[in-house]
Amino acid sequence: MTDLHAGCPVNTASPSLQPVASGERIALLDVLRGFALLGILLMNIEALSGPLDLAFTGIDAHWQGIDYWADAFVYVFVQGKFFTLFSLLFGAGFAVMAQRAEAAGRPFTPFYLRRSAGLLLIGLCHALLVWSGDILVLYALASLPLLACREAPRSWLPWMGLLVYALGVALMLLVGAMVSMATPQDLQKMLVDAQQGIDQQRLVYGQGDWMQANVQRLHEFGASLGGMFISGPEVLGMFLLGAWFAGSGALTAPERFPRLYAGLRWVALPLGLLVTLAGVLWKPYLAPGVYDLPTTAAMALVAVGGVPTCLGYLAWIVHWRARMGWLAPVGRMALTHYLGQSLVCTLLFYHYGLGWFDAVPRAWQLLLALLLFAVQVILSHLWLRRFRFGPMEWLWRAMTYQQWPAMRGRAGQG
């Protein structure tokens, strides 16, 4: 997930930070969040509808026909692109909040720490009670070193971001080099352990009840903590890049940056897709439990290609922003909808719901994702006609501002 609401506003007539009025929101950020939310759902639905450890493994050869091409489409055009876009938008929201707090002369750090703590609590509930593929916990943790970078010169931020992101990629390659030096017995054990993990997920989520699923989620959450030393730098790197985009005015006044956005559309996007395709052609399928150097090198190429592709997507949405306003209400409720996607999909696929686990063809997964997102778009428009915030945005604000914000408000309140 990203900074899931539009940035911290400041009411200069008040002694404390206050929720933002809709007229003060940066509409482009909301549009981008809505667009990113669609990509996140297209990416995550594979891991929600079947074993998490079988998702994000490239183009699975067991798919045939349209299902194979659906899997290939997600791997090439979606995976690693919208995750990075969400991260960039979190960093952009951070920069907006910091700027507004500074302009009003209000203390920012205590407010931001409460905000991060609230996100951490929400993320833990999501990871342990709904779906173990949660990203909010990582965002909450990575927000702390982002805060430490607040005083860095603005011109440093893009270079710092790219270097930190590259650190995550380098750590991925280091893991591959270390695994490549392992003994054949150790490599075989990794394969066996991976298959046992997949079998356990099929057993629990495909046949177990909610309490058994919670135990499994706790186990998976503990296992995922080790992976944060790779994903953490990638997320933080995009945070820093997003902080530059907002702090420089590239998101608040994009018309001042025509050459930047033209370069992202016509150079960065094709380059990113070419690098991604190089990784895909090298290793189309990434077998679970295989983390040798050739495999991690292919993964690294896809990760590297994700950044310019993500920036190219961003540039095209900026270019089309006048026609994309219908996405803004979804972006304003992105936290609610991110959690709602997990809740709806687990109730569709897990045994304690409709029980469709590991039974939906790949192309149908994408169709379900599009239908669910369409429903979320409609609900967002209807909800925000009557209320100032989405339900989870309201709760997060209550944790952050240490007061209960009014859910209903005057027209024009965000």
C-alpha positions in Angstrom: 0.0 0.0 0.0 0.8 3.6 -0.2 0.2 6.8 1.7 -3.4 5.9 1.4 -4.9 9.3 1.9 -4.0 12.6 0.3 -1.3 13.9 2.6 -1.3 15.6 5.9 -3.2 18.9 5.8 -2.6 21.7 8.2 -5.3 24.1 9.5 -3.3 27.2 10.3 -6.1 28.5 12.6 -5.8 25.4 14.8 -3.0 24.5 17.3 -2.8 21.0 15.8 -2.7 19.2 12.5 -6.2 18.6 11.1 -7.8 16.4 8.5 -7.7 18.0 5.0 -10.6 19.7 3.2 -11.2 18.3 -0.2 -10.4 21.6 -1.9 -6.8 21.3 -0.4 -6.3 17.8 -1.7 -3.9 17.1 -4.5 -6.3 15.5 -7.0 -3.6 13.9 -9.1 -2.3 11.9 -6.1 -5.8 10.5 -5.6 -6.1 9.5 -9.2 -2.7 7.8 -9.1 -3.7 5.9 -6.0 -6.8 4.7 -7.6 -4.9 3.5 -10.7 -2.3 1.8 -8.4 -5.0 0.1 -6.5 -6.2 -1.6 -9.7 -2.7 -2.9 -10.4 -2.3 -4.1 -6.9 -5.5 -6.2 -7.1 -4.5 -7.6 -10.5 -1.2 -8.6 -9.0 -2.5 -9.9 -5.6 -5.4 -11.9 -6.8 -3.2 -14.9 -7.7 -1.9 -15.0 -4.2 -5.4 -14.6 -2.7 -7.0 -17.3 -4.9 -4.3 -20.0 -4.4 -1.1 -20.7 -2.4 0.8 -17.6 -1.6 4.1 -19.4 -2.3 3.0 -20.3 -5.8 2.3 -16.6 -6.7 4.9 -14.2 -8.1 6.8 -17.1 -9.7 6.9 -15.8 -13.2 4.9 -17.4 -15.9 3.7 -20.8 -14.6 4.0 -23.4 -17.3 1.0 -25.4 -16.0 -1.3 -22.7 -17.4 -2.5 -23.3 -21.0 -4.0 -21.0 -23.7 -5.6 -17.8 -22.5 -4.7 -18.6 -18.8 -1.0 -18.7 -19.8 -1.2 -15.3 -21.6 -3.1 -13.8 -18.6 -0.3 -15.0 -16.3 2.3 -13.6 -18.7 0.5 -10.2 -19.0 0.6 -9.8 -15.2 4.2 -10.8 -14.9 5.4 -8.4 -17.6 3.1 -5.4 -17.2 1.9 -5.5 -13.6 4.1 -7.4 -11.2 6.7 -5.1 -9.6 5.3 -2.0 -11.3 2.3 -1.1 -9.1 4.0 -2.2 -5.9 6.7 0.4 -6.7 4.1 3.0 -7.7 2.3 2.6 -4.4 5.6 3.0 -2.6 6.4 6.1 -4.6 3.0 7.6 -3.7 3.6 6.9 0.0 6.8 8.9 -0.2 5.0 11.7 -2.1 2.3 11.8 0.7 5.1 12.1 3.3 6.6 15.1 1.5 3.3 16.8 1.2 2.6 16.3 4.9 6.0 17.6 5.9 5.7 20.7 3.7 2.3 21.6 5.1 3.4 21.1 8.7 6.5 23.2 8.1 4.5 26.0 6.4 2.1 26.1 9.4 4.9 25.9 12.0 3.5 22.7 13.5 5.5 19.8 15.0 5.6 17.0 12.4 7.5 14.1 14.0 5.1 13.2 16.8 2.2 13.3 14.4 4.0 11.2 11.8 5.0 8.6 14.4 1.4 8.2 15.5 0.5 7.8 11.9 3.1 5.1 11.4 2.0 3.3 14.6 -1.6 3.3 13.4 -0.6 1.9 10.1 1.5 -0.8 11.8 -1.5 -1.8 13.9 -3.8 -2.0 11.0 -1.3 -3.9 9.0 -0.8 -6.5 11.8 -4.5 -7.1 12.0 -4.7 -7.5 8.3 -1.7 -9.9 8.1 -2.7 -12.0 11.0 -6.5 -12.1 10.7 -7.2 -11.6 6.9 -4.3 -12.2 4.6 -0.6 -12.8 5.1 0.4 -11.0 1.9 0.0 -7.7 3.7 2.3 -4.8 2.7 1.2 -2.3 5.4 3.5 -3.6 8.1 6.5 -3.1 5.8 5.4 0.4 4.9 5.0 1.3 8.6 8.5 0.1 9.4 10.1 1.7 6.3 8.4 5.0 7.2 10.8 5.4 10.1 14.1 5.6 8.0 12.1 7.8 5.6 11.5 10.2 8.5 15.2 10.2 9.3 15.8 11.4 5.7 13.6 14.4 6.1 16.4 16.9 6.3 18.3 15.6 3.3 18.7 18.1 0.5 15.8 17.7 -2.0 18.2 17.3 -4.9 19.7 14.2 -3.2 16.4 12.4 -2.9 16.2 10.7 -6.3 19.8 9.6 -6.2 19.4 8.3 -2.6 16.2 6.5 -3.7 17.8 4.8 -6.6 20.8 3.8 -4.6 18.7 2.4 -1.8 16.6 0.5 -4.3 19.7 -0.8 -5.9 20.8 -2.1 -2.5 17.7 -4.3 -2.3 18.5 -5.7 -5.8 22.2 -6.3 -4.8 21.0 -8.1 -1.6 18.8 -10.3 -3.9 21.8 -11.2 -6.0 23.9 -11.9 -2.8 21.3 -14.4 -1.7 21.5 -16.0 -5.1 25.3 -16.2 -4.9 25.2 -17.8 -1.4 22.5 -20.3 -2.4 24.5 -21.3 -5.5 27.4 -22.3 -3.1 25.1 -24.5 -1.1 25.5 -28.3 -1.1 23.2 -30.5 -3.2 21.6 -31.7 0.0 20.8 -28.2 1.1 19.3 -27.3 -2.3 17.1 -30.4 -2.2 16.0 -29.5 1.3 15.0 -26.0 0.1 12.9 -27.6 -2.6 11.2 -30.0 -0.2 10.5 -27.3 2.3 9.0 -25.1 -0.4 6.7 -27.9 -1.6 5.7 -28.6 2.0 4.8 -25.0 2.5 2.6 -25.0 -0.6 0.9 -28.2 0.5 0.2 -26.7 3.9 -1.3 -23.6 2.4 -3.6 -25.8 0.2 -4.6 -27.8 3.2 -5.3 -25.0 5.6 -6.9 -22.4 3.2 -8.5 -25.0 1.0 -10.0 -27.1 3.8 -9.5 -25.4 7.2 -11.5 -23.1 9.3 -10.8 -19.4 10.2 -8.9 -20.2 13.4 -6.6 -22.7 11.5 -6.1 -20.0 8.9 -5.0 -17.6 11.6 -2.4 -20.0 12.9 -1.1 -20.4 9.3 -1.1 -16.7 8.8 1.0 -16.2 11.9 3.5 -18.7 10.6 3.7 -17.1 7.2 4.0 -13.6 8.7 7.0 -14.8 10.8 8.6 -16.3 7.7 8.0 -13.1 5.7 10.0 -11.0 8.1 13.3 -12.3 6.7 12.4 -11.2 3.2 12.0 -7.6 4.4 15.8 -7.1 4.2 15.4 -7.2 0.4 11.9 -5.7 0.0 12.6 -3.0 2.7 15.3 -1.2 0.7 13.2 -1.4 -2.4 10.3 0.2 -0.7 12.4 2.8 1.1 14.1 3.7 -2.2 10.7 4.4 -3.9 9.6 6.3 -0.8 12.6 8.7 -1.3 11.9 9.0 -5.1 8.3 9.8 -4.3 9.3 12.4 -1.8 11.3 14.1 -4.5 8.4 14.0 -7.0 6.1 15.8 -4.5 8.7 18.1 -2.9 10.0 19.3 -6.3 6.5 20.1 -7.5 6.5 17.4 -10.2 3.2 16.1 -8.8 1.7 19.3 -7.5 2.4 21.3 -10.7 3.3 18.7 -13.4 2.8 21.3 -16.2 6.2 22.8 -15.1 8.0 19.5 -15.9 7.1 18.7 -19.6 10.6 17.4 -20.4 10.7 15.1 -17.4 7.3 13.5 -18.2 8.0 13.2 -21.9 11.2 11.4 -21.0 9.4 9.1 -18.7 6.7 8.3 -21.2 8.9 7.8 -24.3 12.2 6.6 -22.9 11.8 5.2 -19.3 8.7 3.1 -20.1 10.1 1.3 -23.2 13.4 0.8 -21.4 11.8 -0.6 -18.3 9.7 -3.0 -20.4 12.8 -4.2 -22.3 14.7 -4.9 -19.1 11.7 -6.7 -17.7 11.4 -8.8 -20.9 15.1 -9.7 -20.7 14.5 -11.2 -17.2 11.3 -12.9 -18.3 12.9 -14.5 -21.4 15.9 -15.6 -19.3 13.8 -17.3 -16.7 10.1 -17.3 -17.6 9.2 -19.5 -14.6 10.8 -19.1 -11.1 10.3 -22.4 -9.3 9.4 -22.2 -5.6 12.4 -22.9 -3.4 15.0 -22.2 -6.2 17.0 -19.1 -5.4 20.3 -19.8 -7.2 22.2 -17.0 -8.9 20.7 -17.4 -12.4 17.2 -17.3 -10.9 17.8 -14.3 -8.7 19.6 -12.5 -11.6 16.4 -12.9 -13.6 14.4 -11.6 -10.7 16.8 -8.7 -10.4 16.2 -7.7 -14.0 12.5 -7.7 -13.5 12.9 -5.6 -10.3 15.2 -3.2 -12.1 12.8 -2.9 -15.0 10.0 -2.2 -12.6 11.2 1.2 -11.7 11.3 2.9 -15.1 8.1 1.1 -16.1 6.4 2.4 -13.0 7.6 5.9 -13.7 6.4 5.6 -17.3 2.9 4.5 -16.1 2.9 7.5 -13.7 3.8 9.9 -16.6 1.0 8.6 -18.8 -1.6 9.0 -16.0 -0.3 12.5 -15.5 -0.7 13.1 -19.2 -4.3 11.8 -19.1 -5.2 13.2 -15.7 -8.1 15.3 -17.0 -9.8 12.1 -18.2 -8.9 10.0 -15.2 -10.8 12.0 -12.5 -13.2 9.1 -12.0 -10.4 7.2 -10.2 -9.9 9.9 -7.6 -12.7 8.7 -5.2 -11.1 5.2 -5.2 -7.8 6.8 -4.4 -9.3 8.7 -1.5 -10.5 5.4 0.0 -7.4 3.4 -1.0 -6.8 1.9 2.5 -10.4 0.8 2.9 -10.3 -0.7 -0.6 -7.0 -2.4 -0.2 -8.2 -4.1 3.0 -11.6 -4.8 1.4 -9.9 -6.6 -1.6 -8.3 -9.0 0.8 -11.4 -9.5 2.8 -13.7 -10.1 -0.2 -11.2 -12.4 -1.9 -10.5 -14.5 1.1 -14.2 -14.9 1.6 -14.5 -16.0 -2.0 -11.6 -18.3 -2.1 -10.9 -19.7 1.4 -12.7 -22.7 2.8 -14.4 -20.7 5.5 -16.0 -18.6 2.7 -17.2 -20.0 -0.7 -14.2 -22.4 -1.0 -12.9 -21.5 -4.5 -9.3 -21.9 -3.3 -6.9 -23.0 -6.0 -9.8 -23.7 -8.4 -10.2 -20.5 -10.5 -8.4 -20.3 -13.9 -5.9 -17.5 -14.3 -7.9 -15.5 -16.8 -11.0 -15.7 -14.6 -9.0 -14.4 -11.7 -8.2 -11.2 -13.7 -11.9 -10.9 -14.7 -12.9 -11.2 -11.1 -10.4 -8.5 -10.2 -11.8 -6.1 -12.8 -15.3 -6.7 -11.6 -14.4 -6.2 -7.9 -12.5 -3.0 -8.8 -15.5 -1.7 -10.8 -17.7 -2.3 -7.7 -15.2 -0.4 -5.6 -15.2 2.5 -8.0 -19.0 2.7 -7.8 -19.0 2.4 -4.0 -16.4 5.1 -3.7 -18.5 7.6 -5.6 -21.6 6.8 -3.6 -19.9 6.8 -0.2 -18.0 10.1 -0.6 -21.2 11.8 -1.6 -22.3 11.4 2.1 -19.1 11.0 4.1 -15.8 12.8 4.4 -13.6 9.6 4.6 -13.6 5.9 3.9 -14.2 3.8 7.1 -10.6 2.8 7.5 -9.3 6.2 6.6 -11.5 7.6 9.3 -10.1 5.1 11.8 -6.5 5.8 10.8 -7.1 9.5 11.2 -8.5 8.9 14.6 -5.3 7.1 15.6 -3.2 9.9 14.1 -5.0 13.0 15.3 -5.9 11.5 18.7 -9.5 12.5 18.2 -12.6 11.2 16.4 -12.9 13.1 13.1 -16.5 13.9 12.0 -17.5 11.3 9.4 -20.2 13.5 8.0 -19.3 17.1 7.1 -20.1 20.1 5.1 -19.9 19.7 1.3 -16.3 20.2 0.2 -14.7 18.5 3.2 -12.2 15.8 2.3 
